Amino acid sequence: MDKLSKGLVNRVLGKLGFSSPPSRDVAGLQSLYQSWCFNVPFDNIRKMIALRADGIVPLPGMDASEFLENWLENGSGATCWPMANTLYEFLKALDFNAYRVKAAMRDVGVINHGTVKVNINGSEFLADASLLLNVIIPLDHNIFLHDDLVYPVESEQDGDSHLIWSLTPPSVEYFSCRINKDPVDVMLFSERYETSREQSIFNHRLYARKNFPGKLIIILGHTLYSKTAFGVERRDLTRDQLCDALKNMIGLSENLLTEWVKSGSLDASFEPPSKSPPPPSAKKPPSMR
């Protein structure tokens, strides 16, 4: 995969709100990561389109340049593997000491999540491209608590790995993600992304998430969840309302939205879930023990 061009990196920085590259320290990484979280949505829009194409087509987004060009033009992000790979490539282009790592969402013992670590002066930080945590997480022996009412997150060391705890609608309980220690290469990311076409919760119905200061928007199927410091509001949407939300809340272009509807993805998002929600975790985050 080609490295990101300087021109593309500068265009992305501009859309993220930077007139020059951030400093390569903790403050610079935090500023860049937070801007990513507020501007790049987590969504399965293009994956849904690809899975409904005639014949087998490559799943989109694993090429970081293509991912970013699409984001600049159409406003969509992706799911975890291409999201993490692109953030990794972007950070490397800005001379951060970043590397790809694998993880297990809900700590189920299966590698089902890709993420990014960054080493700054010998200290490691997690910059998860798709959990959109808004804060980088120090990966040391200390318990980390970020008690934001909208974006709470906790972490702890567990053996030679770390558990990251987060809470997002429609779940009412924290769920964990186990972050592995060792770096992996792009081939593992590509292989796991390709494997996900056979089994993934993001294949059938819409999932789209966008962070805003003080507000989190999640669209699951045709249900809109809006979380603020005052709680979570839930509202079922009509077809027209769903398309309007994808355009005006998530930020999709008209062209991509039209393609998504034509693929049958809008209709699929009104079908019942193909699987039951996962059971609550038997383990609790550090603050609740």
Backbone bond lengths (Angstrom), bond angles and torsions (degrees), N, CA, C in turn:
res aa  C-N    CA-C-N  psi(-1)  N-CA   C-N-CA  omega(-1)  CA-C   N-CA-C  phi
1 M - - - 1.455 - - 1.531 109.64 -
2 D 1.324 116.39 135.96 1.452 120.91 -176.79 1.528 110.89 -70.27
3 K 1.350 114.76 149.61 1.453 120.00 173.67 1.522 109.22 -72.29
4 L 1.315 116.11 155.81 1.460 120.65 -179.56 1.520 110.20 -69.76
5 S 1.317 116.26 136.59 1.459 120.30 178.26 1.529 109.94 -73.55
6 K 1.312 115.92 154.73 1.467 120.91 179.10 1.526 110.81 -61.22
7 G 1.346 116.25 -38.95 1.460 119.53 179.40 1.509 112.24 -62.24
8 L 1.346 116.86 -43.55 1.455 120.14 179.62 1.523 110.50 -66.02
9 V 1.330 116.87 -42.54 1.462 120.29 179.06 1.525 110.30 -58.72
10 N 1.323 117.26 -42.26 1.467 120.19 -179.30 1.529 111.92 -67.94
11 R 1.331 117.29 -36.40 1.468 120.03 177.33 1.525 110.75 -65.88
12 V 1.332 116.04 -40.51 1.461 119.91 178.59 1.524 110.40 -66.41
13 L 1.331 116.84 -44.29 1.466 119.99 177.12 1.522 110.67 -56.91
14 G 1.326 116.77 -42.31 1.458 120.04 179.32 1.516 112.70 -61.65
15 K 1.324 116.97 -42.51 1.465 119.59 179.32 1.520 110.99 -69.23
16 L 1.328 116.99 -28.36 1.462 120.73 177.34 1.532 112.06 -80.19
17 G 1.341 116.36 -5.25 1.456 119.61 175.38 1.515 115.61 98.31
18 F 1.362 117.45 16.25 1.462 121.42 -178.34 1.526 109.98 -108.51
19 S 1.313 116.63 130.14 1.464 121.04 174.09 1.521 111.39 -87.40
20 S 1.328 117.22 -15.10 1.463 123.10 176.63 1.516 107.76 -150.97
21 P 1.324 118.44 161.30 1.468 120.08 -179.15 1.519 111.99 -60.88
22 P 1.332 117.86 145.43 1.469 120.76 178.28 1.523 111.14 -70.19
23 S 1.316 115.98 158.63 1.455 120.80 176.02 1.525 109.86 -64.38
24 R 1.336 115.92 147.44 1.465 119.89 -177.21 1.526 110.44 -88.92
25 D 1.308 115.47 55.22 1.460 122.21 177.52 1.520 108.22 -132.67
26 V 1.319 116.96 -174.82 1.465 120.77 -176.05 1.527 110.50 -62.12
27 A 1.324 117.18 -42.87 1.464 120.31 -179.58 1.528 111.12 -63.62
28 G 1.330 116.77 -41.24 1.457 119.77 179.33 1.515 112.27 -66.51
29 L 1.327 116.48 -41.45 1.464 120.21 177.74 1.526 110.91 -63.85
30 Q 1.326 117.38 -43.59 1.458 120.61 179.34 1.527 110.81 -61.44
31 S 1.327 116.79 -44.23 1.457 120.25 -179.70 1.519 111.46 -61.95
32 L 1.323 116.40 -44.09 1.463 120.56 -179.85 1.517 111.25 -67.30
33 Y 1.331 117.18 -44.38 1.465 120.83 -178.50 1.532 110.92 -64.16
34 Q 1.318 117.47 -43.45 1.456 119.38 179.56 1.527 111.51 -62.03
35 S 1.326 116.57 -39.43 1.457 119.69 177.67 1.523 111.29 -65.13
36 W 1.340 116.90 -39.65 1.471 120.54 174.15 1.529 109.54 -56.75
37 C 1.333 116.97 -47.32 1.469 121.00 -176.31 1.526 112.25 -63.36
38 F 1.318 117.87 -31.00 1.459 121.21 -179.15 1.524 113.09 -88.20
39 N 1.313 117.65 -8.31 1.466 119.07 -173.63 1.521 115.31 -123.12
40 V 1.337 118.14 -26.34 1.466 120.77 -177.33 1.524 108.62 -107.26
41 P 1.323 118.34 112.31 1.468 119.28 -178.53 1.519 112.24 -75.15
42 F 1.321 115.01 155.22 1.464 121.26 167.53 1.519 106.22 -94.49
43 D 1.317 117.70 119.83 1.468 119.32 -178.91 1.517 110.60 -156.39
44 N 1.332 114.91 160.95 1.468 121.07 178.87 1.523 111.44 -111.83
45 I 1.332 117.12 25.29 1.466 121.92 -175.90 1.526 111.48 -56.44
46 R 1.317 117.19 -57.56 1.464 119.36 -175.49 1.523 111.74 -72.82
47 K 1.319 117.33 -28.67 1.459 118.94 176.03 1.522 110.17 -65.29
48 M 1.329 117.86 -42.53 1.464 120.96 177.73 1.522 110.71 -59.34
49 I 1.339 116.67 -42.03 1.466 120.28 179.38 1.525 110.43 -62.70
50 A 1.334 116.77 -46.38 1.468 120.87 -177.72 1.522 111.93 -62.93
51 L 1.314 116.99 -39.58 1.466 120.36 -178.14 1.520 112.57 -70.72
52 R 1.332 117.68 -15.94 1.461 121.68 179.89 1.522 112.67 -105.31
53 A 1.314 116.55 7.40 1.464 120.54 178.61 1.527 110.61 -74.43
54 D 1.326 116.05 158.96 1.465 120.51 174.01 1.525 108.83 -69.99
55 G 1.322 116.45 123.66 1.454 120.17 -176.78 1.519 111.03 77.86
56 I 1.316 115.52 178.30 1.457 121.03 -179.05 1.524 108.74 -91.93
57 V 1.321 116.64 120.50 1.462 121.51 177.59 1.535 108.03 -116.06
58 P 1.324 117.43 154.18 1.468 119.16 179.35 1.524 111.32 -59.64
59 L 1.317 116.05 142.29 1.459 119.25 173.56 1.526 108.75 -69.82
60 P 1.320 118.26 136.56 1.461 120.79 -170.48 1.522 113.57 -81.68
61 G 1.337 115.72 153.19 1.453 121.49 166.13 1.506 116.65 105.63
62 M 1.348 119.21 -10.31 1.453 118.60 -176.50 1.526 112.50 -72.86
63 D 1.310 118.21 -21.28 1.456 120.82 171.34 1.534 107.26 -84.22
64 A 1.331 116.11 117.90 1.464 120.10 -172.30 1.526 112.58 -63.00
65 S 1.315 117.44 -36.71 1.470 119.76 178.85 1.527 110.24 -64.03
66 E 1.327 116.14 -45.02 1.473 119.92 179.02 1.525 110.87 -64.43
67 F 1.339 116.68 -40.82 1.467 120.87 177.48 1.520 110.25 -56.22
68 L 1.335 116.42 -50.09 1.468 120.27 -174.88 1.526 112.12 -70.39
69 E 1.335 116.81 -37.08 1.469 118.82 176.50 1.527 109.96 -62.55
70 N 1.337 116.66 -41.27 1.464 119.51 178.09 1.517 111.11 -64.57
71 W 1.341 116.54 -42.24 1.464 119.31 178.90 1.532 111.24 -61.42
72 L 1.320 116.65 -43.15 1.459 120.13 179.12 1.529 111.55 -62.66
73 E 1.332 116.39 -37.72 1.464 120.34 -175.84 1.524 112.96 -87.36
74 N 1.342 116.95 -40.99 1.465 120.38 -169.57 1.521 115.03 -116.02
75 G 1.325 118.34 -12.01 1.459 120.79 173.44 1.506 116.17 84.67
76 S 1.331 119.05 -1.04 1.457 120.08 -176.41 1.520 110.72 -94.42
77 G 1.330 115.17 154.54 1.451 121.87 174.21 1.509 109.32 -102.39
78 A 1.337 116.51 -123.84 1.462 121.25 179.18 1.518 107.99 -171.30
79 T 1.335 115.99 -164.52 1.462 121.43 174.17 1.535 108.48 -97.26
80 C 1.329 117.30 -173.70 1.462 119.79 -160.91 1.523 115.18 -63.14
81 W 1.343 119.24 -42.08 1.462 119.44 -173.38 1.525 112.01 -63.75
82 P 1.342 119.74 -52.69 1.466 118.29 176.64 1.526 113.39 -68.14
83 M 1.321 118.27 -32.59 1.466 120.42 177.31 1.521 110.21 -61.00
84 A 1.337 116.28 -48.71 1.462 120.27 -178.04 1.526 111.27 -66.23
85 N 1.312 117.31 -41.73 1.460 119.45 -179.79 1.521 111.18 -62.75
86 T 1.320 116.81 -40.74 1.463 119.92 -179.14 1.521 111.60 -68.31
87 L 1.329 117.96 -42.98 1.459 119.15 177.38 1.526 110.34 -62.47
88 Y 1.330 116.92 -40.54 1.461 120.64 176.18 1.528 110.68 -57.11
89 E 1.322 117.48 -50.63 1.461 121.20 -178.12 1.528 111.05 -63.79
90 F 1.311 116.91 -37.36 1.462 121.21 179.37 1.529 110.55 -66.44
91 L 1.329 116.57 -44.54 1.458 120.32 178.24 1.529 111.13 -64.00
92 K 1.326 117.67 -41.16 1.465 120.67 178.08 1.530 110.65 -62.75
93 A 1.331 116.61 -39.09 1.463 120.01 178.76 1.519 111.53 -64.36
94 L 1.331 116.93 -23.55 1.459 122.11 178.23 1.530 111.36 -96.55
95 D 1.341 116.02 11.28 1.474 123.38 175.23 1.525 114.19 70.37
96 F 1.329 117.55 23.52 1.455 120.11 169.06 1.530 108.83 -80.34
97 N 1.318 116.56 148.67 1.466 122.24 177.94 1.527 108.33 -86.43
98 A 1.324 115.08 78.06 1.463 121.78 -176.02 1.519 110.70 -104.71
99 Y 1.339 115.80 157.55 1.452 120.02 173.65 1.520 110.26 -153.84
100 R 1.331 113.59 152.19 1.466 120.77 -179.61 1.525 109.10 -78.92
101 V 1.333 116.16 143.30 1.463 120.80 172.66 1.524 109.39 -138.50
102 K 1.311 114.76 157.04 1.460 120.99 178.28 1.522 109.26 -99.70
103 A 1.339 115.63 159.36 1.457 120.03 -176.43 1.523 109.45 -151.57
104 A 1.331 114.69 168.31 1.469 121.67 179.16 1.517 108.78 -123.03
105 M 1.323 116.01 102.75 1.460 120.29 177.49 1.522 109.84 -65.11
106 R 1.307 116.07 135.16 1.463 125.36 -175.78 1.533 112.09 64.85
107 D 1.318 116.92 12.03 1.468 122.84 174.79 1.521 111.51 51.89
108 V 1.342 115.47 47.69 1.463 120.54 -175.60 1.528 112.78 -92.80
109 G 1.338 116.99 2.56 1.449 119.50 178.85 1.512 114.22 84.49
110 V 1.324 117.24 5.49 1.462 122.52 178.78 1.524 108.20 -118.02
111 I 1.335 116.96 134.56 1.462 120.34 177.71 1.530 108.24 -73.61
112 N 1.320 116.72 107.35 1.466 121.32 -175.66 1.517 112.88 -136.05
113 H 1.341 116.72 17.35 1.459 119.66 -176.82 1.525 109.34 -152.03
114 G 1.333 115.72 139.17 1.450 121.70 174.84 1.508 110.33 -113.66
115 T 1.325 116.56 143.75 1.452 119.98 -178.00 1.523 109.78 -150.59
116 V 1.346 116.84 -172.95 1.460 122.04 -172.37 1.523 110.16 -135.09
117 K 1.329 115.61 133.03 1.458 122.06 169.38 1.526 109.22 -108.98
118 V 1.326 115.14 151.63 1.461 121.16 177.16 1.524 108.11 -132.00
119 N 1.326 116.14 131.11 1.461 121.80 177.65 1.525 108.72 -100.93
120 I 1.325 115.93 122.51 1.462 121.63 177.53 1.520 108.60 -125.22
121 N 1.311 115.33 111.20 1.468 121.63 179.39 1.529 112.45 53.28
122 G 1.342 116.03 40.67 1.450 120.89 176.87 1.512 115.47 87.32
123 S 1.325 118.39 -5.18 1.470 122.30 177.97 1.525 109.60 -106.04
124 E 1.337 116.14 139.04 1.460 120.67 -178.11 1.526 111.38 -99.17
125 F 1.338 115.01 142.69 1.456 122.49 177.29 1.518 109.18 -133.66
126 L 1.322 116.18 144.26 1.459 122.17 174.75 1.523 109.05 -93.56
127 A 1.332 115.29 128.43 1.465 121.32 172.92 1.526 106.09 -123.44
128 D 1.319 116.43 86.59 1.464 120.52 -173.52 1.526 109.57 -81.79
129 A 1.335 115.44 118.36 1.462 121.05 -172.39 1.510 113.91 -70.98
130 S 1.330 118.39 -25.95 1.461 120.31 -172.64 1.523 114.58 -115.59
131 L 1.329 118.60 -22.14 1.466 118.97 171.30 1.523 110.89 -70.88
132 L 1.343 115.99 -20.59 1.474 121.74 174.80 1.526 110.67 51.11
133 L 1.321 115.67 60.75 1.463 122.50 -173.04 1.526 113.13 -81.11
134 N 1.337 117.12 -12.33 1.466 124.26 -178.76 1.525 113.82 73.13
135 V 1.323 118.75 -20.72 1.465 121.44 178.47 1.528 108.75 -128.49
136 I 1.333 115.61 141.46 1.456 119.11 171.16 1.526 108.31 -73.19
137 I 1.322 116.34 146.38 1.463 121.85 -174.11 1.519 109.23 -108.96
138 P 1.346 118.53 120.56 1.466 119.31 174.44 1.528 110.19 -68.07
139 L 1.311 116.42 129.13 1.456 121.64 -178.42 1.529 108.97 -103.14
140 D 1.319 115.25 76.55 1.456 121.31 178.36 1.524 108.83 -127.74
141 H 1.311 118.10 -161.57 1.469 120.76 -176.45 1.521 112.76 -84.16
142 N 1.334 118.08 -5.35 1.459 121.29 -177.93 1.523 111.93 -85.66
143 I 1.322 116.62 152.10 1.462 121.97 170.25 1.525 108.36 -77.59
144 F 1.320 115.76 132.70 1.462 121.73 -179.59 1.524 108.87 -111.56
145 L 1.323 117.07 128.39 1.465 122.33 178.86 1.521 109.35 -126.52
146 H 1.312 116.21 122.81 1.467 121.95 173.70 1.523 106.29 -118.42
147 D 1.334 116.10 100.30 1.464 120.25 -168.57 1.520 113.35 -92.95
148 D 1.318 116.93 37.63 1.459 121.69 174.01 1.536 109.37 -62.73
149 L 1.326 117.72 134.92 1.464 121.02 -176.59 1.527 112.64 -67.74
150 V 1.327 117.73 -25.95 1.465 120.92 -179.17 1.525 111.01 -96.86
151 Y 1.333 116.18 -38.94 1.459 121.22 -175.18 1.523 111.14 -124.39
152 P 1.326 118.62 62.89 1.466 119.48 179.44 1.528 111.11 -73.04
153 V 1.315 116.33 143.66 1.457 120.48 176.83 1.529 108.45 -153.73
154 E 1.317 115.55 143.80 1.456 122.05 178.13 1.523 107.97 -135.05
155 S 1.333 115.71 155.89 1.459 119.05 175.17 1.515 109.79 -146.84
156 E 1.326 114.45 157.21 1.458 121.38 179.29 1.517 108.99 -154.90
157 Q 1.314 115.50 149.90 1.442 120.24 173.44 1.521 109.42 -77.92
158 D 1.332 116.96 139.12 1.459 121.94 178.80 1.525 107.57 -140.53
159 G 1.319 116.58 97.02 1.453 120.17 -173.26 1.515 110.01 68.75
160 D 1.346 116.31 -130.41 1.458 119.35 178.80 1.523 111.96 -97.76
161 S 1.330 117.53 16.95 1.460 121.97 176.98 1.530 109.21 -129.67
162 H 1.325 116.18 -179.29 1.461 121.55 177.76 1.523 109.55 -127.43
163 L 1.322 115.83 145.36 1.458 122.17 172.51 1.523 108.49 -103.91
164 I 1.323 115.20 127.28 1.461 122.25 176.68 1.520 107.36 -107.70
165 W 1.327 116.58 125.88 1.461 122.50 -178.32 1.525 109.73 -110.24
166 S 1.338 116.75 127.92 1.460 120.30 177.50 1.528 109.72 -138.63
167 L 1.313 115.62 166.69 1.471 121.73 -174.87 1.522 108.69 -140.30
168 T 1.331 116.47 113.88 1.461 121.23 178.86 1.524 109.89 -137.47
169 P 1.346 117.24 148.21 1.462 120.36 176.48 1.531 110.49 -61.25
170 P 1.345 117.69 152.51 1.471 126.43 2.72 1.527 114.19 -84.86
171 S 1.333 117.03 1.89 1.462 119.32 178.97 1.522 110.30 -64.70
172 V 1.329 115.88 144.63 1.465 120.82 175.51 1.524 110.33 -109.86
173 E 1.336 116.30 5.91 1.460 121.43 178.47 1.527 109.83 -129.15
174 Y 1.319 115.83 150.44 1.452 121.53 175.80 1.533 109.69 -62.35
175 F 1.330 115.57 145.39 1.462 120.02 169.69 1.521 108.00 -127.10
176 S 1.321 115.64 154.16 1.460 120.69 -172.50 1.516 111.52 -108.15
177 C 1.323 114.18 159.30 1.455 121.98 173.54 1.521 106.63 -136.40
178 R 1.334 117.19 123.68 1.461 120.93 -179.04 1.529 109.44 -90.58
179 I 1.326 115.29 119.56 1.454 121.90 -178.39 1.523 109.84 -95.04
180 N 1.319 117.17 118.02 1.457 120.54 -179.59 1.522 111.35 -72.75
181 K 1.295 115.09 160.92 1.459 121.09 -172.81 1.523 113.15 -81.04
182 D 1.331 117.62 -45.54 1.458 120.71 -165.85 1.532 112.86 -88.43
183 P 1.330 116.68 145.02 1.472 120.47 175.64 1.523 112.07 -64.86
184 V 1.326 115.87 154.42 1.464 121.90 174.34 1.527 108.25 -130.38
185 D 1.340 116.16 166.58 1.463 118.93 -178.86 1.523 110.90 -98.69
186 V 1.323 114.72 176.91 1.457 120.53 -175.36 1.526 111.56 -66.97
187 M 1.330 117.59 -25.08 1.460 119.53 -179.37 1.518 111.07 -62.92
188 L 1.332 117.54 -40.42 1.459 118.97 178.22 1.525 110.33 -64.12
189 F 1.330 117.61 -42.53 1.462 120.23 177.40 1.526 110.57 -58.60
190 S 1.323 116.15 -46.65 1.469 120.74 -178.55 1.526 111.32 -63.28
191 E 1.326 116.70 -42.85 1.458 120.60 -179.75 1.522 111.69 -64.69
192 R 1.336 116.55 -43.86 1.465 119.26 -179.78 1.533 111.05 -67.12
193 Y 1.309 117.05 -36.94 1.470 120.40 177.47 1.522 109.91 -64.31
194 E 1.311 117.19 -43.88 1.454 120.70 178.98 1.533 110.69 -63.70
195 T 1.333 116.48 -41.12 1.466 120.08 178.32 1.521 111.38 -61.32
196 S 1.319 117.21 -29.44 1.465 120.72 -176.45 1.527 112.80 -67.28
197 R 1.333 118.13 -15.20 1.462 118.46 177.37 1.523 111.11 -67.95
198 E 1.329 116.90 -19.70 1.457 120.74 -179.96 1.528 112.14 -86.77
199 Q 1.331 116.23 -32.66 1.461 118.92 -177.84 1.524 109.57 -155.90
200 S 1.313 115.94 112.68 1.459 121.52 178.47 1.526 108.72 -164.58
201 I 1.314 115.93 145.24 1.467 119.56 176.96 1.529 111.02 -71.43
202 F 1.332 117.37 -8.60 1.465 120.72 -177.85 1.523 113.06 -103.98
203 N 1.318 117.17 20.74 1.463 120.48 -178.23 1.520 113.87 -97.77
204 H 1.299 117.78 -29.44 1.467 120.01 -167.68 1.525 113.14 -101.30
205 R 1.313 117.04 -55.38 1.467 121.60 -175.78 1.529 110.09 -112.58
206 L 1.313 114.15 160.57 1.457 120.96 -178.42 1.529 112.15 -62.71
207 Y 1.331 115.12 138.46 1.456 122.09 164.37 1.519 106.72 -137.70
208 A 1.325 116.31 122.58 1.459 120.73 178.48 1.521 108.71 -142.13
209 R 1.326 115.28 133.34 1.464 121.09 -179.26 1.520 109.27 -131.81
210 K 1.339 116.28 138.53 1.463 122.16 175.26 1.521 108.34 -139.67
211 N 1.332 116.02 131.11 1.461 122.25 176.70 1.525 110.46 -91.01
212 F 1.312 115.39 143.43 1.449 123.03 172.32 1.523 107.27 -135.44
213 P 1.323 118.72 156.08 1.464 118.98 174.91 1.530 110.79 -57.82
214 G 1.321 116.97 116.65 1.454 121.83 178.49 1.510 115.70 77.55
215 K 1.333 117.24 7.92 1.464 118.99 -176.91 1.519 110.28 -154.37
216 L 1.327 116.40 138.29 1.461 123.75 177.34 1.522 108.94 -121.94
217 I 1.332 115.86 129.55 1.461 121.86 177.66 1.521 108.90 -113.25
218 I 1.327 116.73 127.51 1.464 122.35 173.32 1.521 108.32 -130.49
219 I 1.334 115.63 131.18 1.462 121.07 173.47 1.519 106.80 -114.62
220 L 1.317 116.01 119.07 1.456 123.06 -179.18 1.524 108.17 -121.29
221 G 1.345 116.38 113.00 1.456 118.50 -172.20 1.518 108.36 66.03
222 H 1.322 117.08 -117.98 1.471 120.12 175.86 1.531 111.14 -117.40
223 T 1.339 116.71 23.83 1.456 121.35 -179.71 1.522 109.90 -110.63
224 L 1.311 115.05 130.36 1.456 122.04 179.75 1.521 109.75 -100.53
225 Y 1.335 115.92 126.39 1.456 122.52 173.99 1.523 107.91 -111.41
226 S 1.306 116.29 129.31 1.455 122.33 178.44 1.523 108.26 -123.83
227 K 1.328 116.81 117.14 1.455 121.39 -176.27 1.521 110.25 -112.78
228 T 1.332 116.47 128.85 1.454 122.90 173.55 1.532 107.59 -130.87
229 A 1.309 116.12 -175.43 1.465 119.99 177.85 1.522 111.90 -64.21
230 F 1.329 117.23 -16.30 1.468 121.77 -178.67 1.521 112.95 -92.56
231 G 1.331 117.65 -2.54 1.448 120.18 177.96 1.524 112.29 128.24
232 V 1.344 115.39 -164.86 1.465 121.91 -175.72 1.530 109.03 -116.72
233 E 1.323 115.72 129.56 1.460 121.48 172.07 1.523 109.08 -106.30
234 R 1.338 115.81 139.30 1.461 121.69 -178.14 1.521 108.61 -122.37
235 R 1.348 116.88 134.53 1.461 120.09 -179.38 1.520 110.15 -147.68
236 D 1.331 116.94 127.32 1.453 121.17 174.09 1.526 109.20 -78.38
237 L 1.336 115.94 138.32 1.456 122.15 -175.60 1.526 111.48 -108.55
238 T 1.329 115.57 149.20 1.457 120.35 168.92 1.528 108.31 -77.63
239 R 1.309 116.86 173.63 1.463 120.12 178.68 1.525 111.63 -59.70
240 D 1.323 116.59 -45.26 1.461 119.63 179.81 1.525 110.88 -65.75
241 Q 1.314 117.61 -40.23 1.459 120.66 178.94 1.522 111.74 -65.57
242 L 1.332 116.64 -36.96 1.455 120.59 179.19 1.528 110.26 -64.65
243 C 1.316 116.80 -46.27 1.469 120.25 178.70 1.526 110.61 -62.79
244 D 1.315 116.62 -40.03 1.461 120.66 178.79 1.537 110.92 -63.44
245 A 1.334 116.60 -40.22 1.465 120.69 179.45 1.522 110.99 -66.38
246 L 1.328 117.48 -40.08 1.457 120.22 178.58 1.526 111.34 -64.32
247 K 1.311 116.33 -34.05 1.469 120.00 179.87 1.529 111.37 -77.56
248 N 1.321 117.08 -48.71 1.461 120.44 -169.13 1.527 114.19 -94.24
249 M 1.329 118.24 -22.41 1.470 120.70 178.35 1.533 111.27 -99.92
250 I 1.337 115.99 -49.99 1.461 119.66 -178.23 1.522 110.62 -79.78
251 G 1.341 117.08 -33.29 1.460 120.83 175.83 1.510 115.63 100.58
252 L 1.346 118.16 22.51 1.456 120.56 -179.08 1.524 111.58 -72.37
253 S 1.340 115.57 147.77 1.457 120.61 174.46 1.530 110.26 -75.06
254 E 1.323 115.93 158.81 1.468 120.51 176.39 1.526 111.14 -60.09
255 N 1.336 117.07 -40.05 1.466 120.39 -177.11 1.526 111.08 -63.83
256 L 1.325 117.13 -46.05 1.464 119.24 -179.27 1.523 110.56 -68.71
257 L 1.300 117.71 -38.89 1.460 121.26 178.75 1.528 110.66 -62.27
258 T 1.333 116.83 -41.68 1.468 120.69 177.81 1.526 111.03 -62.09
259 E 1.320 116.00 -42.68 1.468 120.52 178.49 1.526 110.78 -63.35
260 W 1.317 116.67 -40.68 1.467 121.45 179.61 1.530 110.72 -62.92
261 V 1.317 117.13 -43.51 1.469 121.10 179.65 1.528 110.02 -65.31
262 K 1.334 116.97 -45.37 1.464 120.81 -177.96 1.526 112.02 -63.50
263 S 1.317 117.64 -27.02 1.467 120.91 -179.09 1.525 112.80 -73.15
264 G 1.321 117.80 -10.96 1.460 121.52 -175.93 1.514 113.28 93.89
265 S 1.334 116.68 3.20 1.460 120.60 -176.46 1.529 112.41 -70.30
266 L 1.324 117.00 -31.03 1.467 119.39 176.62 1.523 110.12 -64.57
267 D 1.317 116.79 -47.10 1.470 120.23 178.73 1.532 110.61 -61.30
268 A 1.335 117.17 -41.83 1.461 120.69 -178.93 1.523 111.62 -62.03
269 S 1.321 116.79 -30.33 1.463 120.27 -177.84 1.520 112.80 -73.40
270 F 1.321 117.35 -10.64 1.460 121.13 175.46 1.528 112.08 -100.17
271 E 1.330 116.49 0.61 1.456 120.19 175.51 1.526 110.30 -81.94
272 P 1.325 118.28 156.91 1.474 120.25 178.73 1.524 110.79 -63.70
273 P 1.317 117.76 153.34 1.471 120.40 176.16 1.520 110.43 -58.34
274 S 1.328 115.92 142.70 1.462 119.76 -179.15 1.522 111.93 -80.60
275 K 1.353 116.50 -16.51 1.452 121.11 -179.70 1.516 110.57 -134.60
276 S 1.333 115.20 154.28 1.459 119.96 175.07 1.527 108.78 -74.54
277 P 1.328 117.44 153.24 1.464 119.32 176.59 1.517 110.90 -62.60
278 P 1.330 117.19 150.26 1.469 119.48 -178.99 1.521 111.47 -63.93
279 P 1.323 117.90 150.08 1.463 120.15 178.82 1.519 110.50 -67.35
280 P 1.328 117.57 155.11 1.460 119.78 177.78 1.516 111.50 -62.60
281 S 1.311 115.86 150.22 1.458 121.07 -179.79 1.516 109.90 -70.51
282 A 1.323 115.46 140.23 1.474 119.69 177.49 1.523 110.92 -76.72
283 K 1.338 116.05 -18.13 1.454 121.04 -178.87 1.518 109.95 -100.77
284 K 1.313 117.24 147.67 1.460 122.30 -178.51 1.518 110.29 -110.98
285 P 1.342 116.99 155.10 1.469 119.84 177.71 1.542 110.46 -67.86
286 P 1.322 116.42 163.82 1.473 119.35 -175.28 1.522 114.77 -53.04
287 S 1.315 118.75 -38.64 1.466 120.91 -175.77 1.516 113.38 -69.89
288 M 1.355 117.65 -13.43 1.461 120.74 -175.31 1.519 112.34 -111.28
289 R 1.320 117.61 11.96 1.464 119.87 -179.20 1.516 110.38 -95.60
